Amino acid sequence: MVQGRDNIERMDGRPDLMFKAFMSSLPSALFLLVPVFAVMLKLAYVFKRRLYLEHLVVALYSHVFLLMALTTLFLSFFLAGWLQAHANWLSVCVYVASAALITWIPLYLLFTQKRVYGQGWPMTLVKYTAIGIAYVYLLALAVALMLLVTLVKA
């Protein structure tokens, strides 16, 4: 606990260190939530008579896509910041591409859910929204817990 308190005091006034700790917690939290997301899909599609393993595969693909998209976003924001000093017009293009990717992430996940489970749009949208809201809360909780572990461990 003393080490955690020392780390928090060291980060006081240093948002870059807090952001770095947060970003190192996110992949671990996403990894831990893969089986939880599969259970959420299993519950939402209980009458589809699919095995848990099938839902787990969908969850893995979704999380791999999320990690790849987030990595691309962070790299593009870094690149845009660097380009802003050298070629401002090009950084605007990178920001527009980043906005397109941010828009594409939830759409891709919605289309994936629609295609895999084959339900109509109304039911897919209801289930997608319910799972999405619950997942965001679980992700926030998991990231907070992983951040605490990172602060105490580091």
ChimeraX attribute file (.defattr): number of C-alpha atoms within 10 A of each C-alpha:
attribute: neighborCount
match mode: 1-to-1
recipient: residues
	/A:1	9
	/A:2	8
	/A:3	12
	/A:4	16
	/A:5	12
	/A:6	13
	/A:7	18
	/A:8	17
	/A:9	11
	/A:10	12
	/A:11	16
	/A:12	11
	/A:13	10
	/A:14	11
	/A:15	10
	/A:16	10
	/A:17	15
	/A:18	18
	/A:19	12
	/A:20	10
	/A:21	18
	/A:22	18
	/A:23	13
	/A:24	15
	/A:25	21
	/A:26	19
	/A:27	17
	/A:28	14
	/A:29	20
	/A:30	21
	/A:31	14
	/A:32	15
	/A:33	19
	/A:34	21
	/A:35	18
	/A:36	16
	/A:37	24
	/A:38	20
	/A:39	18
	/A:40	20
	/A:41	22
	/A:42	20
	/A:43	14
	/A:44	16
	/A:45	15
	/A:46	13
	/A:47	8
	/A:48	12
	/A:49	8
	/A:50	12
	/A:51	10
	/A:52	16
	/A:53	13
	/A:54	14
	/A:55	23
	/A:56	19
	/A:57	14
	/A:58	20
	/A:59	21
	/A:60	19
	/A:61	15
	/A:62	19
	/A:63	19
	/A:64	15
	/A:65	15
	/A:66	18
	/A:67	16
	/A:68	11
	/A:69	17
	/A:70	16
	/A:71	12
	/A:72	14
	/A:73	19
	/A:74	12
	/A:75	13
	/A:76	17
	/A:77	16
	/A:78	13
	/A:79	15
	/A:80	22
	/A:81	16
	/A:82	13
	/A:83	16
	/A:84	14
	/A:85	9
	/A:86	11
	/A:87	11
	/A:88	14
	/A:89	11
	/A:90	14
	/A:91	21
	/A:92	15
	/A:93	12
	/A:94	21
	/A:95	17
	/A:96	12
	/A:97	14
	/A:98	20
	/A:99	12
	/A:100	11
	/A:101	17
	/A:102	14
	/A:103	11
	/A:104	13
	/A:105	15
	/A:106	14
	/A:107	12
	/A:108	15
	/A:109	19
	/A:110	18
	/A:111	13
	/A:112	15
	/A:113	19
	/A:114	17
	/A:115	12
	/A:116	11
	/A:117	14
	/A:118	12
	/A:119	14
	/A:120	10
	/A:121	12
	/A:122	9
	/A:123	12
	/A:124	19
	/A:125	15
	/A:126	12
	/A:127	18
	/A:128	20
	/A:129	13
	/A:130	13
	/A:131	16
	/A:132	17
	/A:133	12
	/A:134	13
	/A:135	16
	/A:136	11
	/A:137	11
	/A:138	17
	/A:139	17
	/A:140	13
	/A:141	13
	/A:142	19
	/A:143	22
	/A:144	16
	/A:145	14
	/A:146	21
	/A:147	21
	/A:148	17
	/A:149	13
	/A:150	16
	/A:151	21
	/A:152	16
	/A:153	11
	/A:154	10
